[in-house]
Amino acid sequence: MAISLDGAVAVVTGGAGGIGSAICRRLAGEGATVVATYRASSGPAAQLIADLGGAPHLAVQASVTDPDALEELARLVEATFGRLDVIVNNAGITSPVAHDDLAGLDDDLIDSIFATNWRGAFATVRALRPLLQRDGGGTVVNISSVAAVTGMGSNVAYCASKAAMDSMTRSLGRALAPDIRVISVSPGFVLGDYAATMPEGLLDAQTEATPLKKLATADDVADAVLAACTALTHTTGAIIAVDGGRPLGP
């Protein structure tokens, strides 16, 4: 039986970005109250909340690399809503570095990618787990990437960080059961601001190499998140691909 999100509360990290905002809109459209976190730029987050209809939705500054901020986020959600039903670990960073440019992938960049993409996701679950678990449990959705499987992505560390996220999904799926389900949603190339920076020929080549002959949109990812939260009630520790079959291509 599908789970209703009417009256549910969802925390979406990095909620004001292209994928994050699509997720927030989809969850809010199903009746959830959304808490969208942002790291530094309040403008896009405030605009998102306005687009969602304002209160009770919230935009909260809480970097996933700051454990104290995440603990404060947990206290705020509990004090304001008294419940938590969904965590979407969407916050992530990367920077393009050619995979054969080993010197270009310096330690500071590696550390920052893992601090956000893996440790930040784990720290978010760690801080919010007590509230998520309190009233019978809920769902954690980690936004991963096809790069975790193919080893092709913006840089080697990014691919490794998403592989680590998928491993965490499997580990936490076992460790937090039966109260909390944990699922990775794993997109391929997603059309949006980042894809717009790619050479047109690269996107054409990726489309041609994808069996479904089209690239994902942010709404495609949001649909998968919604399914993970509401429809896939007997699924945990799983990686849900939203990649058009890209690993099957040449």
ZATOR-38767 format. One line per field, with one value per residue (C-alpha): residue number from 1; residue in one letter; x, y, z. Coordinates in steps of 0.05 Angstrom, whole numbers, always signed. Layout:
REM ZATOR-38767
k <- [NUM_...]
r <- [A_...]
c1 <- [X_...]
c2 <- [Y_...]
c3 <- [Z_...]
END
This chain:
REM ZATOR-38767
k <- [1_2_3_4_5_6_7_8_9_10_11_12_13_14_15_16_17_18_19_20_21_22_23_24_25_26_27_28_29_30_31_32_33_34_35_36_37_38_39_40_41_42_43_44_45_46_47_48_49_50_51_52_53_54_55_56_57_58_59_60_61_62_63_64_65_66_67_68_69_70_71_72_73_74_75_76_77_78_79_80_81_82_83_84_85_86_87_88_89_90_91_92_93_94_95_96_97_98_99_100_101_102_103_104_105_106_107_108_109_110_111_112_113_114_115_116_117_118_119_120_121_122_123_124_125_126_127_128_129_130_131_132_133_134_135_136_137_138_139_140_141_142_143_144_145_146_147_148_149_150_151_152_153_154_155_156_157_158_159_160_161_162_163_164_165_166_167_168_169_170_171_172_173_174_175_176_177_178_179_180_181_182_183_184_185_186_187_188_189_190_191_192_193_194_195_196_197_198_199_200_201_202_203_204_205_206_207_208_209_210_211_212_213_214_215_216_217_218_219_220_221_222_223_224_225_226_227_228_229_230_231_232_233_234_235_236_237_238_239_240_241_242_243_244_245_246_247_248_249_250]
r <- [M_A_I_S_L_D_G_A_V_A_V_V_T_G_G_A_G_G_I_G_S_A_I_C_R_R_L_A_G_E_G_A_T_V_V_A_T_Y_R_A_S_S_G_P_A_A_Q_L_I_A_D_L_G_G_A_P_H_L_A_V_Q_A_S_V_T_D_P_D_A_L_E_E_L_A_R_L_V_E_A_T_F_G_R_L_D_V_I_V_N_N_A_G_I_T_S_P_V_A_H_D_D_L_A_G_L_D_D_D_L_I_D_S_I_F_A_T_N_W_R_G_A_F_A_T_V_R_A_L_R_P_L_L_Q_R_D_G_G_G_T_V_V_N_I_S_S_V_A_A_V_T_G_M_G_S_N_V_A_Y_C_A_S_K_A_A_M_D_S_M_T_R_S_L_G_R_A_L_A_P_D_I_R_V_I_S_V_S_P_G_F_V_L_G_D_Y_A_A_T_M_P_E_G_L_L_D_A_Q_T_E_A_T_P_L_K_K_L_A_T_A_D_D_V_A_D_A_V_L_A_A_C_T_A_L_T_H_T_T_G_A_I_I_A_V_D_G_G_R_P_L_G_P]
c1 <- [+0_+27_+48_+13_+56_-3_+20_+89_+153_+213_+283_+317_+391_+415_+341_+348_+388_+360_+348_+335_+281_+246_+246_+219_+163_+144_+141_+103_+55_+39_+22_+90_+118_+188_+249_+301_+371_+424_+498_+509_+463_+395_+363_+347_+323_+277_+249_+236_+197_+157_+142_+118_+68_+109_+96_+96_+153_+221_+289_+345_+419_+453_+516_+521_+595_+577_+555_+533_+488_+457_+443_+410_+370_+345_+324_+289_+249_+228_+208_+171_+137_+147_+160_+202_+183_+233_+306_+332_+408_+415_+471_+533_+592_+641_+690_+712_+782_+804_+810_+882_+902_+923_+959_+898_+857_+891_+879_+837_+788_+785_+772_+718_+681_+680_+663_+600_+580_+592_+606_+554_+500_+519_+522_+453_+424_+462_+433_+362_+355_+325_+268_+258_+253_+211_+141_+150_+205_+210_+251_+321_+335_+407_+417_+474_+499_+510_+583_+585_+576_+609_+669_+656_+640_+667_+728_+753_+737_+666_+655_+685_+643_+579_+602_+613_+543_+514_+553_+527_+456_+465_+497_+445_+389_+408_+428_+367_+314_+258_+238_+277_+283_+345_+346_+394_+365_+420_+413_+455_+467_+412_+392_+399_+450_+510_+494_+489_+563_+581_+600_+540_+576_+586_+512_+495_+544_+515_+445_+465_+500_+437_+389_+327_+359_+345_+376_+342_+309_+305_+232_+252_+295_+240_+191_+239_+247_+171_+166_+220_+181_+111_+108_+169_+148_+183_+249_+311_+386_+372_+400_+345_+374_+346_+396_+359_+399_+465_+510_+481_+505_+573]
c2 <- [+0_+68_+117_+184_+247_+289_+322_+292_+332_+325_+354_+364_+384_+429_+441_+505_+476_+449_+378_+397_+448_+397_+347_+400_+418_+345_+329_+392_+377_+311_+347_+346_+404_+417_+441_+460_+471_+513_+525_+600_+632_+649_+681_+619_+582_+639_+642_+567_+572_+630_+588_+531_+577_+601_+576_+522_+507_+531_+549_+536_+552_+487_+464_+388_+396_+429_+378_+432_+463_+396_+385_+454_+434_+373_+414_+465_+412_+378_+444_+469_+406_+352_+300_+280_+231_+239_+258_+272_+277_+320_+368_+354_+387_+373_+406_+381_+350_+303_+232_+226_+292_+263_+325_+368_+329_+357_+336_+397_+383_+309_+324_+376_+329_+272_+320_+341_+283_+226_+251_+305_+255_+209_+266_+289_+220_+216_+282_+270_+196_+202_+246_+205_+142_+168_+158_+93_+110_+140_+142_+166_+180_+191_+226_+187_+184_+135_+155_+108_+50_+73_+109_+165_+233_+302_+274_+211_+234_+250_+180_+150_+193_+170_+97_+108_+137_+75_+31_+73_+63_-13_-10_+36_-1_-60_-23_+22_-30_-42_+28_+68_+51_+77_+82_+114_+149_+148_+195_+197_+264_+311_+369_+434_+487_+440_+404_+471_+482_+419_+422_+409_+351_+316_+318_+293_+235_+218_+219_+173_+125_+121_+65_+109_+164_+219_+250_+256_+320_+344_+324_+252_+250_+281_+227_+173_+205_+208_+134_+116_+153_+130_+69_+26_+6_-61_-33_-14_-14_-9_+34_+61_+82_+143_+140_+116_+52_+90_+34_-12_+33_+32]
c3 <- [+0_-20_+35_+34_+43_+65_+130_+126_+138_+91_+98_+30_+34_-21_-35_-76_-134_-199_-176_-104_-122_-167_-110_-62_-110_-121_-47_-30_-87_-52_+13_+49_+87_+61_+98_+45_+70_+37_+50_+37_-14_+17_-44_-85_-23_-3_-74_-72_-8_-37_-99_-54_-21_+39_+109_+135_+87_+111_+83_+134_+129_+149_+114_+113_+130_+196_+249_+297_+244_+230_+304_+306_+245_+281_+341_+296_+258_+323_+356_+295_+269_+321_+268_+208_+154_+97_+89_+19_+17_-45_-26_-68_-101_-156_-203_-272_-273_-328_-301_-325_-293_-226_-204_-220_-170_-108_-36_-18_-74_-57_+16_+1_-46_+5_+62_+26_-17_+32_+102_+96_+76_+133_+183_+162_+176_+241_+266_+242_+255_+326_+300_+237_+278_+335_+306_+270_+221_+152_+89_+71_-3_-24_-91_-122_-194_-250_-242_-182_-230_-294_-264_-315_-286_-272_-235_-203_-132_-151_-179_-116_-70_-104_-101_-27_-21_-53_-5_+53_+26_+29_+98_+128_+94_+136_+199_+205_+186_+198_+218_+166_+92_+56_-20_-71_-131_-184_-243_-306_-340_-317_-362_-324_-304_-299_-364_-398_-384_-423_-497_-541_-574_-507_-490_-560_-551_-483_-511_-568_-520_-476_-497_-485_-528_-480_-418_-351_-326_-255_-255_-273_-211_-169_-194_-171_-103_-96_-115_-64_-9_-26_-72_-60_+9_+7_-18_+23_+11_-64_-120_-165_-233_-270_-326_-388_-387_-397_-368_-422_-478_-513]
END
